[in-house]
Amino acid sequence: MLKEGNIAPDFILKDSNGNDVRLSQFRGKRVILYFYPKDSTPGCTKEACSFRDNKTELDKTNAVILGISKDSEESHRKFINKNSLNFTLLSDTEGSVIQSYGAWGEKKLYGKSYMGIIRSTFVIDEDGIIEKVYDKVKVATHATDILKELKWCYPNKWELRTYTYWWGRKVFENKELLSEIEEARLSPKKTDSFIDKYTPFIRSEVLKHGIKSQYLDKSDELSIAMFAFYETMQNYDRKKGSFFPLAKVYIHNRLVDYYRKSFDKNIVSLDERLHEDEDKSLLDTLTDDSNHVELSFDRECTKEEINEFKKTLSEYNLTLSDIADNSPKQNRTMDICLKALEYAKEHTEILDILVETKKLPLSILTKKGGFDRKTLERHRKYLVAILLAFTNGFVIIRGHLCQMKRESLWKIASI
């Protein structure tokens, strides 16, 4: 199955009226391309009706809905008329498009295996790049789930953009965001407008900490998160990474501090007896002196960030082991790589090219930066991995890298 960041394969298929429909004709719009097993079956009907009922709101996100199955054009017409569907269904009777997207594979029903269409959805951006893959679909709420993510995770998608990363997924950061931040720093009124604009993002981060939505507006957590978002805005420097990943870290850290302080308020004496008729105290029941609340938060955060980083690396055909296997072994080559990394971070056009083409622009680094091409080529994977780690908000990973035994690696922390 295709992954996020892949180019969506173009195709031409017939719609229910026998007209040719080409994927590339929708460039400039987002395409919600979903594959389903069969017309008029219970699950597929629920999924189609979910898209039908949410189409008006999805239209506001600049999205077009296309459904694909192996059913005939006539079958699609009956399915559309019966359920008053208001979007396009395409017929892929030979299954070529289904296979090109990896939506054909082994399935199981009542313990028996068979080949069939894997229910899946691909959200394709305005430039023909797959930005989100849904391979586990809840048919009744699928369209609602997509709509919620489009509204909350991509608040400014239809303006001039540059590539960035948010939670390990490829999204787009509005070029005007930088000027918005600068204006918000200078004007209290602009500050309020900026925070109001991105309140859905702030709310979504707080909800991840277990707050029920009905209590969110009156919670201390929401106020703390808004202040953390304000801190991110005040301290933001593009050279230190993308805005939204950093905002997420600020919010998470502030909420963790809040929970720890709240936890400390409920301290009782460890010498207090568990029961009046027992000699055993609370201290006797403790196996160690670790702060389990802190450790739990740290482990969860670290695991999440590593998984996000692995997803980011996979878009460049890299793995975590590439950082170690391809790292410089000599001081001389390490120094060259460090200087090249510093140069790349100072010249943001190099990062833009890396993200857009998935290739490190060695010609710029060698011709303009004056670095040895052979050295850079030998350690290309290492350079790409480190650049991604230090420019996309992976704060915990950055911290671990900075503690590596080579003293020269500390220089990267200031990148």
C-alpha contacts under 8 A as a table, 3 or more apart, distances in Angstrom:
res1	aa1	res2	aa2	distance
1	M	101	Y	5.73
1	M	102	G	3.72
1	M	103	A	6.23
2	L	6	N	6.61
2	L	101	Y	5.57
2	L	102	G	6.06
3	K	6	N	5.74
3	K	130	I	7.13
3	K	132	K	7.86
3	K	133	V	6.66
4	E	129	I	7.83
4	E	130	I	5.09
4	E	131	E	5.03
4	E	132	K	5.41
4	E	133	V	6.24
4	E	169	R	7.60
4	E	170	K	7.14
4	E	315	E	7.60
5	G	129	I	5.98
5	G	130	I	5.31
5	G	131	E	5.86
5	G	170	K	6.68
5	G	315	E	6.25
6	N	129	I	5.91
6	N	130	I	5.55
6	N	315	E	7.84
7	I	128	G	6.10
7	I	129	I	4.62
7	I	130	I	6.09
8	A	101	Y	7.96
8	A	124	I	7.00
8	A	128	G	5.70
8	A	129	I	5.63
8	A	130	I	5.83
9	P	100	S	7.17
9	P	101	Y	7.45
10	D	22	R	7.12
10	D	23	L	5.53
10	D	24	S	6.19
11	F	22	R	5.60
11	F	23	L	5.79
11	F	24	S	7.81
11	F	97	V	6.93
12	I	20	D	6.23
12	I	21	V	5.44
12	I	22	R	4.40
12	I	23	L	6.81
13	L	20	D	5.62
13	L	21	V	5.43
13	L	22	R	6.68
13	L	90	L	6.07
13	L	91	S	6.27
13	L	92	D	6.57
14	K	17	N	7.51
14	K	18	G	5.16
14	K	19	N	5.27
14	K	20	D	4.72
14	K	21	V	6.01
14	K	73	E	7.30
14	K	90	L	5.63
14	K	91	S	5.70
14	K	92	D	7.81
15	D	18	G	5.31
15	D	19	N	5.47
15	D	20	D	6.54
15	D	21	V	6.62
15	D	73	E	6.50
15	D	88	T	6.68
15	D	89	L	5.76
15	D	90	L	4.49
15	D	91	S	6.25
16	S	19	N	7.49
16	S	73	E	4.51
16	S	74	E	6.53
16	S	76	H	5.45
16	S	77	R	5.29
16	S	88	T	7.60
16	S	89	L	6.35
16	S	90	L	6.59
16	S	91	S	7.44
17	N	73	E	6.86
17	N	77	R	7.47
18	G	73	E	6.78
21	V	25	Q	7.75
21	V	90	L	7.94
22	R	25	Q	5.56
22	R	26	F	7.83
23	L	26	F	5.97
23	L	27	R	7.88
24	S	27	R	5.48
24	S	128	G	7.36
26	F	29	K	5.56
26	F	30	R	7.57
26	F	31	V	7.27
26	F	64	V	7.89
26	F	126	E	7.70
27	R	30	R	7.65
27	R	126	E	5.29
27	R	127	D	5.97
27	R	128	G	6.63
28	G	125	D	7.98
28	G	126	E	4.33
28	G	127	D	6.50
29	K	62	N	5.61
29	K	63	A	5.90
29	K	64	V	6.97
29	K	125	D	6.85
29	K	126	E	4.62
30	R	61	T	7.88
30	R	62	N	5.88
30	R	63	A	4.47
30	R	64	V	6.17
30	R	123	V	7.06
30	R	124	I	5.61
30	R	125	D	4.64
30	R	126	E	4.96
31	V	63	A	5.45
31	V	64	V	4.79
31	V	65	I	6.01
31	V	66	L	7.19
31	V	122	F	7.98
31	V	123	V	5.82
31	V	124	I	5.01
31	V	125	D	6.57
31	V	126	E	7.65
32	I	63	A	6.64
32	I	64	V	5.96
32	I	65	I	4.82
32	I	66	L	6.14
32	I	121	T	6.96
32	I	122	F	6.02
32	I	123	V	4.68
32	I	124	I	6.40
33	L	65	I	6.19
33	L	66	L	4.92
33	L	67	G	5.98
33	L	68	I	7.54
33	L	121	T	5.65
33	L	122	F	5.16
33	L	123	V	6.24
33	L	124	I	7.44
34	Y	65	I	7.88
34	Y	66	L	6.38
34	Y	67	G	4.98
34	Y	68	I	6.26
34	Y	119	R	7.60
34	Y	120	S	5.84
34	Y	121	T	4.09
34	Y	122	F	6.20
35	F	67	G	5.91
35	F	68	I	4.88
35	F	69	S	5.96
35	F	98	I	7.34
35	F	103	A	7.03
35	F	117	I	7.21
35	F	118	I	7.22
35	F	119	R	5.56
35	F	120	S	5.45
35	F	121	T	6.18
36	Y	44	C	6.35
36	Y	67	G	7.28
36	Y	68	I	6.42
36	Y	69	S	5.56
36	Y	117	I	6.47
36	Y	118	I	7.01
36	Y	119	R	4.95
36	Y	120	S	7.06
37	P	44	C	7.07
37	P	69	S	5.98
37	P	70	K	7.55
37	P	116	G	7.19
37	P	117	I	5.18
37	P	118	I	7.12
37	P	119	R	6.63
38	K	41	T	6.15
38	K	44	C	6.56
38	K	69	S	6.30
38	K	70	K	7.27
38	K	71	D	6.55
39	D	44	C	6.46
39	D	45	T	7.14
39	D	69	S	7.80
39	D	71	D	6.82
39	D	75	S	6.93
39	D	76	H	6.85
39	D	79	F	6.12
40	S	44	C	6.57
40	S	45	T	5.62
40	S	79	F	6.07
41	T	44	C	5.43
41	T	45	T	5.90
42	P	45	T	5.21
42	P	46	K	6.31
43	G	46	K	5.24
43	G	47	E	6.31
43	G	139	V	6.23
43	G	140	A	7.96
44	C	47	E	5.08
44	C	48	A	6.09
44	C	139	V	7.22
45	T	48	A	5.15
45	T	49	C	6.07
45	T	83	N	7.94
46	K	49	C	5.19
46	K	50	S	6.14
46	K	139	V	5.89
46	K	140	A	5.36
47	E	50	S	5.07
47	E	51	F	6.55
47	E	139	V	4.42
47	E	140	A	5.60
47	E	141	T	7.55
47	E	142	H	6.66
47	E	143	A	7.56
48	A	51	F	5.23
48	A	52	R	6.20
48	A	85	L	7.30
49	C	52	R	4.76
49	C	53	D	6.03
49	C	83	N	7.19
49	C	85	L	7.06
50	S	53	D	5.29
50	S	54	N	6.31
50	S	139	V	7.53
50	S	140	A	6.08
50	S	141	T	6.42
50	S	142	H	6.76
50	S	143	A	5.50
50	S	144	T	7.29
51	F	54	N	5.22
51	F	55	K	5.77
51	F	65	I	7.84
51	F	142	H	7.75
51	F	143	A	5.11
51	F	144	T	7.98
52	R	55	K	5.32
52	R	85	L	5.67
52	R	86	N	5.90
52	R	87	F	7.22
53	D	56	T	7.57
54	N	57	E	5.57
54	N	58	L	6.17
54	N	143	A	6.47
54	N	144	T	6.82
54	N	147	L	7.88
55	K	58	L	4.89
55	K	59	D	5.95
55	K	86	N	7.67
56	T	59	D	5.21
56	T	60	K	6.86
57	E	60	K	5.28
57	E	61	T	7.15
57	E	147	L	7.49
58	L	61	T	5.29
58	L	62	N	7.04
58	L	63	A	5.79
58	L	64	V	7.82
58	L	147	L	6.25
59	D	62	N	5.29
59	D	63	A	5.28
59	D	64	V	6.95
60	K	63	A	7.28
61	T	150	L	7.12
61	T	151	K	7.48
62	N	158	W	7.65
64	V	87	F	7.99
65	I	87	F	6.02
65	I	88	T	6.67
66	L	87	F	6.81
66	L	88	T	5.27
66	L	89	L	5.81
66	L	90	L	7.07
67	G	88	T	6.41
67	G	89	L	4.61
67	G	90	L	6.00
68	I	89	L	5.87
68	I	90	L	4.90
68	I	91	S	6.09
68	I	92	D	6.66
68	I	98	I	7.79
69	S	89	L	7.99
69	S	90	L	6.87
69	S	91	S	5.88
69	S	92	D	5.89
69	S	93	T	7.51
69	S	98	I	7.78
69	S	117	I	7.76
70	K	91	S	5.70
70	K	92	D	4.73
70	K	93	T	4.29
70	K	94	E	7.01
70	K	95	G	6.29
71	D	75	S	6.02
71	D	76	H	6.74
71	D	91	S	5.78
71	D	92	D	7.04
71	D	93	T	6.16
72	S	75	S	5.14
72	S	76	H	6.36
72	S	91	S	5.68
72	S	92	D	7.82
72	S	93	T	6.56
73	E	76	H	5.08
73	E	77	R	6.30
73	E	90	L	7.52
73	E	91	S	5.93
74	E	77	R	5.05
74	E	78	K	6.42
75	S	78	K	5.29
75	S	79	F	6.18
76	H	79	F	4.98
76	H	80	I	6.01
76	H	89	L	6.48
76	H	90	L	7.74
76	H	91	S	7.67
77	R	80	I	5.16
77	R	81	N	6.11
78	K	81	N	5.20
78	K	82	K	5.92
79	F	82	K	5.29
79	F	83	N	6.30
79	F	85	L	7.92
80	I	83	N	5.49
80	I	84	S	5.53
80	I	85	L	4.83
80	I	86	N	7.71
81	N	84	S	5.09
81	N	85	L	6.83
92	D	95	G	5.18
92	D	96	S	6.97
92	D	97	V	6.72
92	D	98	I	7.32
95	G	98	I	5.08
95	G	99	Q	6.14
96	S	99	Q	5.26
96	S	100	S	6.18
97	V	100	S	4.98
97	V	101	Y	6.44
98	I	101	Y	5.54
98	I	102	G	6.45
98	I	103	A	5.25
98	I	104	W	6.07
98	I	117	I	7.43
99	Q	102	G	4.88
99	Q	103	A	5.72
99	Q	104	W	5.33
100	S	103	A	7.64
102	G	105	G	7.53
103	A	117	I	5.70
103	A	118	I	4.95
103	A	119	R	7.10
103	A	120	S	6.70
104	W	115	M	7.13
104	W	116	G	5.62
104	W	117	I	4.62
104	W	118	I	5.58
105	G	115	M	5.34
105	G	116	G	5.69
105	G	117	I	6.50
105	G	118	I	6.42
106	E	113	S	6.52
106	E	114	Y	5.55
106	E	115	M	4.48
106	E	116	G	6.36
107	K	113	S	5.57
107	K	114	Y	5.37
107	K	115	M	5.84
107	K	116	G	6.44
107	K	118	I	7.49
108	K	111	G	6.00
108	K	112	K	5.32
108	K	113	S	4.41
108	K	114	Y	6.24
109	L	112	K	5.27
109	L	113	S	6.56
109	L	114	Y	7.99
118	I	135	D	7.83
119	R	135	D	6.80
119	R	136	K	7.54
119	R	137	V	6.87
120	S	133	V	7.48
120	S	134	Y	5.54
120	S	135	D	4.65
120	S	136	K	6.81
120	S	137	V	6.60
121	T	133	V	5.90
121	T	134	Y	5.02
121	T	135	D	6.65
122	F	130	I	6.51
122	F	131	E	7.70
122	F	132	K	5.95
122	F	133	V	4.77
122	F	134	Y	6.44
123	V	130	I	5.88
123	V	131	E	5.82
123	V	132	K	5.08
123	V	133	V	6.43
124	I	127	D	7.88
124	I	128	G	5.76
124	I	129	I	5.42
124	I	130	I	4.35
124	I	131	E	5.69
124	I	132	K	7.19
125	D	128	G	5.42
125	D	129	I	5.36
125	D	130	I	6.24
125	D	131	E	6.20
126	E	129	I	7.46
130	I	133	V	7.39
131	E	169	R	7.67
131	E	170	K	6.05
131	E	171	V	6.83
132	K	169	R	7.89
134	Y	137	V	6.41
137	V	142	H	6.21
138	K	141	T	5.81
138	K	142	H	5.36
139	V	142	H	5.20
140	A	143	A	7.99
141	T	144	T	5.21
141	T	145	D	6.11
142	H	145	D	5.11
142	H	146	I	6.36
143	A	146	I	5.14
143	A	147	L	6.12
144	T	147	L	5.04
144	T	148	K	6.08
145	D	148	K	5.21
145	D	149	E	6.39
146	I	149	E	5.26
146	I	150	L	6.18
147	L	150	L	5.10
147	L	151	K	6.13
148	K	151	K	5.29
148	K	152	W	6.09
149	E	152	W	5.21
149	E	153	C	5.31
149	E	154	Y	7.35
150	L	153	C	5.59
150	L	154	Y	5.34
150	L	155	P	7.37
151	K	154	Y	5.93
151	K	155	P	5.82
152	W	155	P	5.97
152	W	200	P	5.63
152	W	201	F	5.74
152	W	204	S	7.48
153	C	201	F	6.78
154	Y	157	K	5.51
154	Y	171	V	7.18
154	Y	172	F	7.49
155	P	198	Y	7.51
156	N	159	E	6.37
156	N	173	E	7.73
156	N	174	N	6.35
157	K	161	R	7.48
157	K	172	F	6.60
157	K	173	E	7.67
157	K	174	N	7.03
159	E	174	N	6.48
160	L	174	N	5.93
160	L	175	K	5.88
160	L	176	E	7.39
161	R	172	F	5.98
161	R	173	E	5.54
161	R	174	N	4.28
161	R	175	K	4.92
161	R	176	E	7.84
162	T	172	F	5.82
162	T	173	E	5.43
162	T	174	N	6.23
162	T	175	K	5.98
162	T	352	D	7.67
163	Y	170	K	7.57
163	Y	171	V	6.64
163	Y	172	F	4.85
163	Y	173	E	5.99
163	Y	352	D	7.27
163	Y	355	V	6.62
163	Y	356	E	7.20
164	T	170	K	6.62
164	T	171	V	6.04
164	T	172	F	5.54
164	T	173	E	5.83
164	T	242	S	6.39
164	T	355	V	7.85
164	T	392	N	7.15
165	Y	168	G	5.86
165	Y	169	R	5.72
165	Y	170	K	5.03
165	Y	171	V	5.62
165	Y	172	F	7.25
165	Y	242	S	7.12
165	Y	245	P	7.31
165	Y	392	N	6.07
166	W	169	R	5.49
166	W	170	K	6.60
166	W	171	V	6.30
166	W	244	F	6.15
166	W	245	P	5.45
166	W	392	N	7.85
167	W	245	P	6.40
167	W	305	E	7.92
167	W	308	E	6.24
168	G	305	E	7.91
168	G	307	N	7.86
168	G	308	E	4.16
168	G	309	F	6.07
168	G	311	K	6.17
168	G	312	T	5.66
169	R	308	E	7.45
169	R	311	K	7.51
169	R	312	T	7.09
170	K	312	T	7.97
173	E	177	L	7.15
174	N	177	L	5.20
174	N	178	L	7.97
175	K	178	L	6.35
175	K	179	S	7.92
176	E	179	S	5.34
176	E	180	E	6.20
177	L	180	E	4.91
177	L	181	I	6.20
178	L	181	I	5.21
178	L	182	E	6.38
179	S	182	E	5.02
179	S	183	E	6.14
180	E	183	E	5.18
180	E	184	A	6.06
180	E	194	F	7.29
181	I	184	A	5.05
181	I	185	R	6.26
181	I	194	F	7.71
181	I	233	M	6.22
182	E	185	R	5.27
182	E	186	L	6.76
183	E	186	L	5.34
183	E	187	S	6.38
183	E	190	K	6.41
183	E	191	T	7.80
184	A	187	S	5.37
184	A	188	P	6.79
184	A	189	K	7.57
184	A	190	K	4.54
184	A	191	T	4.25
184	A	192	D	7.86
184	A	194	F	6.54
185	R	188	P	7.49
185	R	190	K	7.74
185	R	191	T	6.57
185	R	233	M	7.44
185	R	234	Q	6.29
186	L	190	K	7.72
187	S	190	K	5.11
187	S	191	T	6.14
188	P	191	T	4.85
188	P	192	D	6.32
189	K	192	D	5.27
189	K	193	S	6.38
190	K	193	S	5.00
190	K	194	F	5.99
191	T	194	F	5.09
191	T	195	I	6.26
192	D	195	I	5.27
192	D	196	D	6.08
193	S	196	D	5.06
193	S	197	K	6.07
194	F	197	K	5.18
194	F	198	Y	6.60
195	I	198	Y	5.35
195	I	199	T	5.91
195	I	226	M	7.41
195	I	229	F	7.64
195	I	230	Y	7.35
196	D	199	T	5.10
197	K	200	P	7.68
198	Y	201	F	5.41
198	Y	202	I	6.59
199	T	202	I	4.94
199	T	203	R	6.03
199	T	226	M	7.87
200	P	203	R	5.11
200	P	204	S	6.13
201	F	204	S	5.16
201	F	205	E	6.44
202	I	205	E	5.27
202	I	206	V	6.46
202	I	222	L	7.63
202	I	225	A	6.45
202	I	226	M	6.62
202	I	229	F	7.39
203	R	206	V	5.16
203	R	207	L	6.22
203	R	216	L	7.81
203	R	222	L	6.82
204	S	207	L	5.18
204	S	208	K	6.60
205	E	208	K	5.34
205	E	209	H	7.29
205	E	248	K	7.02
205	E	251	I	7.45
205	E	252	H	7.84
206	V	209	H	5.48
206	V	210	G	7.58
206	V	211	I	6.74
206	V	221	E	6.66
206	V	222	L	6.37
206	V	225	A	6.90
206	V	251	I	7.98
207	L	210	G	5.61
207	L	211	I	5.12
207	L	212	K	6.78
207	L	213	S	6.92
207	L	216	L	7.72
208	K	211	I	7.27
211	I	215	Y	7.00
211	I	216	L	6.34
212	K	215	Y	5.58
212	K	216	L	6.26
213	S	216	L	5.00
213	S	217	D	7.87
214	Q	217	D	7.47
215	Y	218	K	5.91
215	Y	219	S	6.19
216	L	219	S	5.16
216	L	221	E	7.74
216	L	222	L	6.54
217	D	222	L	6.75
218	K	222	L	7.65
219	S	222	L	5.67
219	S	223	S	7.11
220	D	223	S	5.30
220	D	224	I	6.23
221	E	224	I	5.04
221	E	225	A	6.04
221	E	255	L	6.62
222	L	225	A	5.04
222	L	226	M	6.16
223	S	226	M	5.16
223	S	227	F	6.32
224	I	227	F	5.18
224	I	228	A	6.21
224	I	251	I	7.61
224	I	254	R	6.82
224	I	255	L	6.85
225	A	228	A	4.94
225	A	229	F	6.15
225	A	251	I	5.08
225	A	252	H	7.99
225	A	254	R	7.12
225	A	255	L	7.07
226	M	229	F	5.01
226	M	230	Y	6.21
226	M	251	I	7.91
227	F	230	Y	4.89
227	F	231	E	6.20
228	A	231	E	4.92
228	A	232	T	6.28
228	A	247	A	7.27
228	A	250	Y	5.52
228	A	251	I	5.14
228	A	254	R	6.60
229	F	232	T	5.06
229	F	233	M	6.35
229	F	247	A	5.67
229	F	250	Y	6.95
229	F	251	I	6.57
230	Y	233	M	5.09
230	Y	234	Q	6.28
231	E	234	Q	5.11
231	E	235	N	6.11
231	E	250	Y	7.68
232	T	235	N	5.28
232	T	236	Y	5.53
232	T	243	F	7.70
232	T	246	L	6.91
232	T	247	A	5.51
232	T	250	Y	6.67
233	M	236	Y	5.30
236	Y	240	K	7.77
236	Y	243	F	6.97
237	D	240	K	5.63
237	D	241	G	7.34
238	R	241	G	5.46
238	R	242	S	6.21
238	R	243	F	7.30
239	K	345	K	6.70
239	K	346	E	7.34
239	K	391	T	7.32
239	K	415	I	7.00
240	K	390	F	7.31
240	K	391	T	6.18
240	K	393	G	7.79
240	K	415	I	6.63
241	G	245	P	7.87
241	G	246	L	7.20
241	G	390	F	6.80
241	G	391	T	4.14
241	G	392	N	4.98
241	G	393	G	5.40
242	S	245	P	6.10
242	S	246	L	6.59
242	S	391	T	6.67
242	S	392	N	5.52
242	S	393	G	6.23
243	F	246	L	5.35
243	F	247	A	6.15
243	F	393	G	7.98
244	F	247	A	4.90
244	F	248	K	6.15
245	P	248	K	5.09
245	P	249	V	6.44
245	P	392	N	6.80
245	P	393	G	4.89
245	P	394	F	7.65
246	L	249	V	5.09
246	L	250	Y	6.25
246	L	393	G	5.35
247	A	250	Y	5.08
247	A	251	I	6.15
248	K	251	I	5.21
248	K	252	H	6.07
249	V	252	H	5.08
249	V	253	N	6.04
249	V	393	G	7.93
249	V	395	V	7.66
250	Y	253	N	5.31
250	Y	254	R	6.16
251	I	254	R	5.26
251	I	255	L	6.18
252	H	255	L	5.28
252	H	256	V	6.13
253	N	256	V	5.08
253	N	257	D	6.19
254	R	257	D	5.15
254	R	258	Y	6.24
255	L	258	Y	4.94
255	L	259	Y	6.20
256	V	259	Y	5.11
256	V	260	R	6.16
256	V	297	F	7.48
257	D	260	R	5.13
257	D	261	K	6.24
258	Y	261	K	5.27
258	Y	262	S	6.17
259	Y	262	S	5.02
259	Y	263	F	6.01
260	R	263	F	4.97
260	R	264	D	6.24
260	R	293	V	7.49
260	R	294	E	7.56
261	K	264	D	5.06
261	K	265	K	6.48
262	S	265	K	5.33
262	S	266	N	7.22
263	F	266	N	5.76
263	F	267	I	7.45
264	D	267	I	5.49
268	V	272	E	7.65
269	S	272	E	5.38
269	S	282	L	7.84
270	L	281	S	6.56
270	L	282	L	4.93
270	L	283	L	4.87
271	D	281	S	5.39
271	D	282	L	6.25
271	D	283	L	6.23
272	E	281	S	5.44
272	E	282	L	6.27
273	R	276	E	6.53
273	R	278	E	6.77
273	R	279	D	6.46
273	R	280	K	5.88
273	R	281	S	4.23
273	R	282	L	6.48
274	L	278	E	6.82
274	L	279	D	7.99
274	L	280	K	6.40
274	L	281	S	5.53
274	L	282	L	6.31
275	H	278	E	5.29
275	H	279	D	7.92
275	H	280	K	7.97
276	E	279	D	7.95
280	K	284	D	6.16
280	K	285	T	7.90
281	S	284	D	5.38
281	S	285	T	7.09
282	L	285	T	5.36
282	L	286	L	6.92
283	L	286	L	5.49
286	L	289	D	7.33
290	S	295	L	7.80
291	N	294	E	5.42
291	N	295	L	6.19
292	H	295	L	4.93
292	H	296	S	5.83
293	V	296	S	5.21
293	V	297	F	6.34
294	E	297	F	5.26
294	E	298	D	6.12
295	L	298	D	5.04
295	L	299	R	5.99
296	S	299	R	5.24
296	S	300	E	6.13
297	F	300	E	5.21
297	F	301	C	6.04
298	D	301	C	5.17
298	D	302	T	5.96
299	R	302	T	5.14
299	R	303	K	6.00
300	E	303	K	5.27
300	E	304	E	6.16
301	C	304	E	5.19
301	C	305	E	6.17
302	T	305	E	5.18
302	T	306	I	6.12
302	T	396	I	6.56
302	T	397	I	7.99
303	K	306	I	5.24
303	K	307	N	6.25
304	E	307	N	5.28
304	E	308	E	6.25
305	E	308	E	5.00
305	E	309	F	6.06
305	E	394	F	6.58
305	E	396	I	7.33
305	E	397	I	7.59
306	I	309	F	5.00
306	I	310	K	6.11
306	I	397	I	7.45
307	N	310	K	5.09
307	N	311	K	6.32
308	E	311	K	5.15
308	E	312	T	6.30
309	F	312	T	5.00
309	F	313	L	6.14
309	F	389	A	7.35
309	F	394	F	7.37
310	K	313	L	5.07
310	K	314	S	6.13
310	K	319	T	6.57
310	K	320	L	6.74
311	K	314	S	5.12
311	K	315	E	6.74
312	T	315	E	5.53
312	T	316	Y	7.32
312	T	388	L	7.89
313	L	316	Y	5.34
313	L	317	N	6.43
313	L	318	L	4.94
313	L	319	T	5.91
313	L	320	L	7.58
313	L	385	A	6.86
313	L	388	L	7.85
314	S	317	N	4.72
314	S	318	L	5.21
314	S	319	T	6.40
315	E	318	L	7.38
315	E	358	K	7.83
316	Y	358	K	5.83
316	Y	359	K	7.96
318	L	322	D	6.38
318	L	381	K	7.14
318	L	385	A	7.58
319	T	322	D	5.40
319	T	323	I	7.56
320	L	323	I	5.71
320	L	324	A	7.51
321	S	324	A	5.36
321	S	325	D	5.96
322	D	325	D	5.00
322	D	326	N	5.45
322	D	327	S	7.77
322	D	381	K	6.33
322	D	382	Y	6.39
322	D	385	A	7.83
323	I	326	N	5.63
323	I	327	S	5.81
323	I	381	K	6.96
323	I	382	Y	4.86
323	I	385	A	6.33
323	I	386	I	7.51
324	A	327	S	5.27
324	A	382	Y	7.60
326	N	378	R	7.60
326	N	379	H	5.55
326	N	380	R	7.77
326	N	381	K	6.31
326	N	382	Y	5.33
327	S	379	H	6.32
327	S	382	Y	5.48
328	P	331	N	7.69
328	P	333	T	5.77
328	P	334	M	5.21
328	P	337	C	7.77
328	P	379	H	6.84
329	K	333	T	7.28
329	K	334	M	7.07
330	Q	333	T	5.52
330	Q	334	M	6.08
331	N	334	M	4.97
331	N	335	D	6.09
332	R	335	D	5.27
332	R	336	I	6.46
333	T	336	I	5.04
333	T	337	C	6.17
333	T	375	T	6.85
334	M	337	C	5.12
334	M	338	L	6.11
335	D	338	L	5.10
335	D	339	K	6.18
335	D	408	S	7.52
336	I	339	K	5.25
336	I	340	A	6.13
336	I	371	F	7.19
336	I	375	T	7.83
337	C	340	A	4.98
337	C	341	L	6.12
337	C	375	T	7.98
337	C	376	L	7.06
337	C	379	H	7.88
337	C	383	L	7.09
338	L	341	L	5.06
338	L	342	E	6.23
338	L	408	S	7.89
338	L	409	L	7.51
338	L	411	K	7.64
338	L	412	I	7.18
339	K	342	E	5.05
339	K	343	Y	6.09
340	A	343	Y	5.01
340	A	344	A	6.09
340	A	365	L	7.05
340	A	369	G	7.54
340	A	371	F	7.01
341	L	344	A	5.07
341	L	345	K	6.18
341	L	383	L	6.97
341	L	387	L	6.89
341	L	412	I	7.81
342	E	345	K	5.17
342	E	346	E	6.30
342	E	412	I	7.32
342	E	415	I	6.24
343	Y	346	E	5.20
343	Y	347	H	6.27
343	Y	365	L	7.94
343	Y	369	G	7.06
344	A	347	H	5.15
344	A	348	T	6.71
344	A	350	I	5.80
344	A	351	L	6.83
344	A	365	L	7.60
345	K	348	T	6.05
345	K	350	I	7.81
345	K	351	L	7.26
345	K	387	L	7.84
345	K	415	I	6.45
347	H	350	I	5.97
347	H	351	L	7.55
348	T	351	L	5.16
348	T	352	D	6.33
349	E	352	D	4.95
349	E	353	I	6.18
350	I	353	I	5.22
350	I	354	L	6.17
350	I	360	L	7.57
350	I	361	P	6.54
350	I	364	I	7.66
351	L	354	L	4.98
351	L	355	V	6.23
352	D	355	V	5.32
352	D	356	E	6.10
353	I	356	E	5.15
353	I	357	T	5.80
353	I	358	K	7.55
353	I	359	K	7.29
353	I	360	L	7.35
353	I	361	P	6.87
354	L	357	T	5.54
354	L	358	K	5.04
354	L	359	K	5.02
354	L	360	L	5.15
354	L	361	P	6.76
355	V	358	K	5.29
355	V	359	K	7.53
360	L	380	R	7.33
360	L	384	V	6.75
361	P	364	I	5.74
361	P	365	L	6.74
362	L	365	L	5.03
362	L	366	T	6.02
362	L	373	R	6.96
362	L	376	L	7.30
362	L	377	E	7.74
363	S	366	T	5.20
363	S	367	K	5.80
363	S	368	K	7.91
364	I	367	K	5.32
364	I	368	K	5.34
364	I	369	G	6.69
365	L	368	K	5.73
365	L	369	G	4.63
365	L	370	G	6.51
365	L	371	F	6.10
366	T	369	G	5.35
366	T	370	G	4.70
366	T	371	F	4.64
366	T	372	D	6.18
366	T	373	R	5.82
367	K	370	G	5.46
367	K	371	F	7.57
371	F	376	L	7.62
372	D	375	T	5.56
372	D	376	L	6.50
373	R	376	L	5.13
373	R	377	E	6.04
374	K	377	E	5.07
374	K	378	R	6.17
375	T	378	R	5.25
375	T	379	H	6.43
376	L	379	H	5.23
376	L	380	R	5.56
376	L	383	L	7.87
377	E	380	R	4.99
379	H	382	Y	5.31
379	H	383	L	6.27
380	R	383	L	5.15
380	R	384	V	6.20
381	K	384	V	5.22
381	K	385	A	6.13
382	Y	385	A	5.23
382	Y	386	I	6.17
383	L	386	I	5.29
383	L	387	L	6.08
384	V	387	L	5.17
384	V	388	L	6.19
385	A	388	L	5.21
385	A	389	A	6.21
386	I	389	A	4.99
386	I	390	F	6.17
387	L	390	F	5.24
387	L	391	T	6.03
388	L	391	T	5.41
388	L	392	N	6.00
389	A	392	N	6.06
389	A	393	G	7.34
389	A	394	F	5.73
389	A	397	I	6.95
389	A	398	R	6.58
390	F	393	G	6.86
390	F	394	F	6.71
390	F	395	V	7.92
390	F	398	R	6.35
390	F	412	I	7.99
390	F	415	I	7.32
391	T	394	F	7.73
394	F	397	I	5.53
394	F	398	R	6.16
395	V	398	R	5.04
395	V	399	G	6.27
396	I	399	G	5.04
396	I	400	H	6.43
397	I	400	H	5.12
397	I	401	L	6.19
398	R	401	L	5.12
398	R	402	C	6.16
398	R	413	A	7.17
399	G	402	C	5.17
399	G	403	Q	6.58
399	G	413	A	7.93
400	H	403	Q	5.26
400	H	404	M	6.86
401	L	404	M	5.44
401	L	409	L	7.45
402	C	409	L	5.97
402	C	410	W	5.20
402	C	412	I	7.21
402	C	413	A	6.23
403	Q	410	W	7.48
404	M	407	E	7.54
404	M	409	L	6.99
406	R	409	L	5.68
406	R	410	W	7.85
407	E	410	W	5.80
408	S	411	K	5.79
409	L	412	I	5.58
409	L	413	A	7.60
410	W	413	A	5.50
410	W	414	S	7.72
411	K	414	S	5.88
411	K	415	I	7.28
412	I	415	I	5.17
